Amino acid sequence: MGAFHAYDIRGIYNVDFDCDFAYKVGFFLPELLNADKVLVGRDVRVSSDEIFQYLAEGITDAGADVYNIGLATTPLVYFATSKHDFPASVQITASHNPREYNGMKVSRAKTIPVGLDTGLSTIKEWIENGKPMVKSVKKGVIRDFDVKQEYLAFLKSYKSDISNLNVGMDISNGMAALFVKDLFGEQPHYLFDELDGTFPNHEANPLVAKNIVDLQNLVKEKKCDIGVIFDGDADRVMFVDEKAHFISPDLMIALMGHYFFKDGRNKGAIVLQDIRSSKSVGEYLSRMGGKMATWRVGRAFAAPKLSELGGLYGGELAGHYYFRDFFYSDSGLLASLIILDIVADFKRKGITVSQAIDAITKYRSSGEINFKIEQKKEAMDAVRDYFSSTENVTAFYDFDGYRMEFPTWWFNIRPSNTEPYLRFICEAQTDEELAVKVAKVKEILSSCPGKSGE
């Protein structure tokens, strides 16, 4: 059952899971979520149609109806789930993974994510234990359900005058292609804007440096003010500045403050960041009147936490951005509309994107460093214990690994959910201090049992 992960179901199709598996997931979902109808969308991957066929067969054999919205961005499925009060939904997608992958993102009523800790482990157990699958006396039906225009109208309500901007936009041959030209017209310089589930130009993962090279070249060639790139299912978006430098996605949480806290609005509102986010984000937003909250990585954790806190918006280092007015869910297209509105306003004032980001950034970052260690908890504890005994700790978080903050620097060390790796990220006010702290962590980890190199 290698396809079950903390946030979703995902793996190489016909290796980690197959059509029989998809049928079983479909059959058990109505029982798990007490659903008499399930909304289902899918991305353009080659295997998505077949997975839909078997998933839908399982759902209808269990007696529930399938509402088929066809090709969809993942945020479109989130929108329709909440807007039309579906008790359950599934988006068939592998998001940013390579072409041979596929998977399912599952939500319950009100678009609350269903992860391993909140339901997927039950389905995993039922499948592994061979729970009997007795078909319903009354088979469900498959109904076509078109909400694309309704979702597009929602997105257009955030559209502003960005006619002064020169924009480069890489669609990654992914699902954002369904809407980008309706939202932005022919004004941007587009790359790879045709839907193609084989991803012939580059993998739809903007966090991998080689996948943004085409966009960086476009920004240089066309002298763009900003470059925009979406992942495969359009729940994430990332940016490069006018110099074609990649912008760390957590910094965009801070930049969005110019939209949400403009003219003194929303003073005191909560903004959510993940535990890896730069300390610059909270410091910048606090000056605008925002109140920073920190939580675990991943939509399965972030979306419910933002809702619980009644937060205004939030984001993650991976390029997810969540919005209270989008049912506490993430949308790459909505985030891009907000960011481009801000950038257009800055340009009218003579401020470039790189200048705006420089005004936010107050720390030097190590980037994420991976350490291969089998005994992850013991290694994390060794790092925690050393710095708690030698430095003045100003803040400490013990979920998703450890985040420790000090007067001039901070770090997060967290275990991978699926691999024998520790993920480490560190920031300091100077390059010299950063180098010293990273070197000390490497020294501590090198003496830990099970260490086998970076």
Secondary structure as GFF3:
##gff-version 3
##sequence-region A 1 454
A	DSSP	beta_strand	9	12	.	.	.	ID=ss1
A	DSSP	alpha_helix	19	33	.	.	.	ID=ss2
A	DSSP	beta_strand	37	42	.	.	.	ID=ss3
A	DSSP	alpha_helix	48	61	.	.	.	ID=ss4
A	DSSP	beta_strand	65	71	.	.	.	ID=ss5
A	DSSP	alpha_helix	74	83	.	.	.	ID=ss6
A	DSSP	beta_strand	88	92	.	.	.	ID=ss7
A	DSSP	beta_strand	101	108	.	.	.	ID=ss8
A	DSSP	three_ten_helix	109	111	.	.	.	ID=ss9
A	DSSP	beta_strand	112	113	.	.	.	ID=ss10
A	DSSP	three_ten_helix	116	118	.	.	.	ID=ss11
A	DSSP	alpha_helix	120	128	.	.	.	ID=ss12
A	DSSP	beta_strand	142	144	.	.	.	ID=ss13
A	DSSP	alpha_helix	148	156	.	.	.	ID=ss14
A	DSSP	beta_strand	167	170	.	.	.	ID=ss15
A	DSSP	three_ten_helix	175	178	.	.	.	ID=ss16
A	DSSP	alpha_helix	180	184	.	.	.	ID=ss17
A	DSSP	beta_strand	189	191	.	.	.	ID=ss18
A	DSSP	three_ten_helix	209	212	.	.	.	ID=ss19
A	DSSP	alpha_helix	213	222	.	.	.	ID=ss20
A	DSSP	beta_strand	226	230	.	.	.	ID=ss21
A	DSSP	beta_strand	237	240	.	.	.	ID=ss22
A	DSSP	beta_strand	246	247	.	.	.	ID=ss23
A	DSSP	alpha_helix	249	255	.	.	.	ID=ss24
A	DSSP	alpha_helix	257	260	.	.	.	ID=ss25
A	DSSP	three_ten_helix	262	264	.	.	.	ID=ss26
A	DSSP	beta_strand	270	274	.	.	.	ID=ss27
A	DSSP	alpha_helix	279	286	.	.	.	ID=ss28
A	DSSP	beta_strand	291	295	.	.	.	ID=ss29
A	DSSP	alpha_helix	299	309	.	.	.	ID=ss30
A	DSSP	beta_strand	313	315	.	.	.	ID=ss31
A	DSSP	beta_strand	321	323	.	.	.	ID=ss32
A	DSSP	three_ten_helix	324	326	.	.	.	ID=ss33
A	DSSP	beta_strand	329	330	.	.	.	ID=ss34
A	DSSP	alpha_helix	332	348	.	.	.	ID=ss35
A	DSSP	alpha_helix	353	360	.	.	.	ID=ss36
A	DSSP	beta_strand	364	365	.	.	.	ID=ss37
A	DSSP	beta_strand	369	372	.	.	.	ID=ss38
A	DSSP	alpha_helix	376	390	.	.	.	ID=ss39
A	DSSP	beta_strand	395	397	.	.	.	ID=ss40
A	DSSP	beta_strand	402	405	.	.	.	ID=ss41
A	DSSP	beta_strand	409	415	.	.	.	ID=ss42
A	DSSP	beta_strand	421	428	.	.	.	ID=ss43
A	DSSP	alpha_helix	431	446	.	.	.	ID=ss44
###
